Amino acid sequence: MEGKYGIGVDIIRCDDAGRIVEFRVMMRPLQGIQAVHEQMGRSLAAGG
């Protein structure tokens, strides 16, 4: 993220069988989210 930082937490909720039914990623600050978004976009555009 080139000089930017981010703080994140993953929230995973499972059903009674142990299967994941919800997966949330929460992150801050906004500059960190934007940097991750840009990097993910470049990675997806490159095919992976």
Backbone as CSV, one residue per row, in Angstrom:
resi,resn,N_x,N_y,N_z,CA_x,CA_y,CA_z,C_x,C_y,C_z
1,MET,0.820,-1.194,0.000,0.000,0.000,0.000,0.858,1.250,0.000
2,GLU,2.115,1.113,-0.185,3.030,2.214,-0.445,2.865,3.411,0.495
3,GLY,3.231,3.233,1.757,3.220,4.335,2.697,1.891,4.570,3.384
4,LYS,0.880,3.815,3.040,-0.425,3.945,3.694,-0.617,2.741,4.603
5,TYR,-1.474,2.893,5.576,-1.721,1.783,6.481,-3.214,1.532,6.583
6,GLY,-3.550,0.352,7.011,-4.943,0.000,7.227,-5.046,-0.927,8.416
7,ILE,-6.136,-0.809,9.104,-6.445,-1.683,10.231,-7.722,-2.407,9.857
8,GLY,-7.712,-3.728,9.950,-8.890,-4.472,9.537,-9.232,-5.600,10.480
9,VAL,-10.473,-6.031,10.367,-10.952,-7.173,11.137,-11.893,-7.971,10.238
10,ASP,-11.804,-9.290,10.333,-12.704,-10.177,9.615,-13.735,-10.700,10.607
11,ILE,-15.004,-10.622,10.235,-16.083,-11.140,11.072,-16.708,-12.301,10.314
12,ILE,-16.629,-13.485,10.899,-17.112,-14.700,10.252,-18.229,-15.289,11.105
13,ARG,-19.367,-15.533,10.468,-20.500,-16.136,11.169,-20.766,-17.500,10.546
14,CYS,-20.924,-18.507,11.392,-21.147,-19.884,10.929,-22.527,-20.362,11.369
15,ASP,-23.062,-21.321,10.604,-24.322,-21.946,11.006,-24.034,-23.101,11.966
16,ASP,-25.094,-23.815,12.361,-24.934,-24.903,13.331,-24.080,-26.044,12.809
17,ALA,-23.971,-26.177,11.477,-23.155,-27.235,10.879,-21.700,-26.808,10.721
18,GLY,-21.384,-25.575,11.110,-20.023,-25.084,11.007,-19.685,-24.467,9.660
19,ARG,-20.688,-24.298,8.791,-20.453,-23.684,7.480,-20.513,-22.164,7.602
20,ILE,-19.651,-21.510,6.876,-19.639,-20.045,6.881,-20.879,-19.537,6.158
21,VAL,-21.649,-18.682,6.833,-22.841,-18.097,6.223,-22.689,-16.597,6.017
22,GLU,-21.681,-16.032,6.637,-21.425,-14.597,6.455,-19.949,-14.331,6.704
23,PHE,-19.369,-13.511,5.842,-17.960,-13.133,5.987,-17.881,-11.646,5.713
24,ARG,-17.548,-10.868,6.720,-17.440,-9.416,6.586,-16.014,-8.992,6.842
25,VAL,-15.570,-8.041,6.067,-14.261,-7.444,6.288,-14.509,-5.966,6.587
26,MET,-14.048,-5.527,7.722,-14.188,-4.121,8.098,-12.786,-3.542,8.175
27,MET,-12.627,-2.334,7.634,-11.307,-1.732,7.561,-11.399,-0.233,7.746
28,ARG,-10.336,0.333,8.253,-10.207,1.775,8.377,-8.749,2.142,8.285
29,PRO,-8.323,3.306,8.092,-9.063,4.503,7.703,-9.413,4.463,6.213
30,LEU,-10.143,5.459,5.773,-10.597,5.526,4.388,-9.433,5.453,3.399
31,GLN,-8.314,6.103,3.689,-7.163,6.063,2.773,-6.647,4.641,2.609
32,GLY,-6.688,3.848,3.668,-6.266,2.460,3.587,-7.214,1.638,2.728
33,ILE,-8.509,1.871,2.881,-9.516,1.174,2.082,-9.319,1.508,0.608
34,GLN,-9.112,2.776,0.316,-8.923,3.192,-1.078,-7.680,2.548,-1.679
35,ALA,-6.608,2.451,-0.912,-5.380,1.841,-1.409,-5.586,0.354,-1.686
36,VAL,-6.291,-0.343,-0.800,-6.577,-1.765,-1.012,-7.464,-1.931,-2.244
37,HIS,-8.462,-1.079,-2.386,-9.372,-1.129,-3.534,-8.602,-0.966,-4.845
38,GLU,-7.709,-0.012,-4.899,-6.911,0.220,-6.108,-6.029,-0.988,-6.416
39,GLN,-5.379,-1.530,-5.391,-4.502,-2.683,-5.596,-5.289,-3.908,-6.052
40,MET,-6.461,-4.124,-5.465,-7.298,-5.257,-5.869,-7.743,-5.100,-7.316
41,GLY,-8.076,-3.878,-7.708,-8.477,-3.622,-9.085,-7.349,-3.949,-10.066
42,ARG,-6.138,-3.536,-9.730,-4.985,-3.839,-10.596,-4.753,-5.343,-10.663
43,SER,-4.858,-6.014,-9.536,-4.642,-7.457,-9.495,-5.693,-8.206,-10.318
44,LEU,-6.942,-7.818,-10.191,-8.009,-8.467,-10.962,-7.864,-8.196,-12.459
45,ALA,-7.469,-6.978,-12.805,-7.284,-6.637,-14.221,-6.143,-7.447,-14.836
46,ALA,-5.154,-7.791,-14.005,-4.021,-8.576,-14.496,-4.329,-10.079,-14.537
47,GLY,-5.516,-10.449,-14.066,-5.904,-11.848,-14.130,-5.627,-12.659,-12.894
48,GLY,-5.469,-11.994,-11.788,-5.314,-12.831,-10.605,-4.606,-12.217,-9.516
